Amino acid sequence: MSLLAWIHRLVGSDAPKAKRIALRAPSAHVEPSESVDVEPDAALPQPHAPGVGHLDRDGDESETFTAAQEELVARIRARIATGRFGFLLLPTSAIAALAVANRPTAEVRHLVAVVERDPLLTGEMLRIANSAMYSMKFPATSLQQAVMRIGLRSVRSALYSAVMKSDLAQSSVLTVYAEETWRQSQSMARIAKAIGGVLGFEPEQAHVIGLLQDLGKLALLTVLQGEMRSADEITPAVVRRVFREFHEHAGGVMALAWKLPKEMTDVIACHHDFASNTTESRAAALAFLAQQIDLLLSTADDAGYESLASSEVFNALGVADDGRWEILDHARHLWHAAEEALAIRD
């Protein structure tokens, strides 16, 4: 069964409720939450690494590249063209856990029996269960308590997050870039989930779209690590250029290697030019909108954020003019609540 299939089946009638907005798309109206749940320990944007900034922002005219940096980009382009570049495969423990979680009759004890074999996954489940969103009077001290507290639906996203985080943690020279990539993935996942229900997506489906859309950046960090000949070759401008040019193609290859369902693979491979995505255009548009919201709020580009209301992305999503600002205001409120939570935590 595909990822989107079990998300559609398992996420049902418990969508949060608030104001209804005008949509043109022939999809179910799901009302967004008025409140913003904040989870600073597990799924909120982390602070930008000093000197790195948002890795999707456009470069300025003053950016130049040395001959060594141009050669680095050329080597990466050649590796990408072969389709053979290093990246982390889904570990057998995660594959087995997802297989159990996908079953219609999945039980907590069966999932625990698989996850507990992997210390990384076990630690991630306990960390999330004891974060601000899920924590109760008493901490979860066992994997079974953690899974019961999180719920089987959220466990699926947590499994993918754990694998991505593990892969990003393997970087050394590129640590600050890995941290920003992780921050952005988590932020886009939260934004997509917050606005996805309004747009006819199931919340967990939207969350996974936001989380995995830039999967290719994981592979590219590995390629950068292997191809650089000097740490001086790596600058934010170089990383941004490599991400911008190659991340969708690399992501599509990685999604196939992870055996993600075709629906998700198509979004990962083509979401910036969502209009050209002929198979998953609305999901690609949601991914692009979540990315733009995080980018423009992260860079404090107020004019750019206001211009989103007239963007073609809302046409692709079928949102009428009178509903666009409600979505954007909701997303901005969520994003700033996350930033405030981080400021309090730090």
Order of alpha helices (4+ residues) and beta strands (2+ residues): alpha-alpha-alpha-alpha-alpha-alpha-alpha-alpha-alpha-alpha-alpha-alpha-alpha-alpha-alpha-alpha
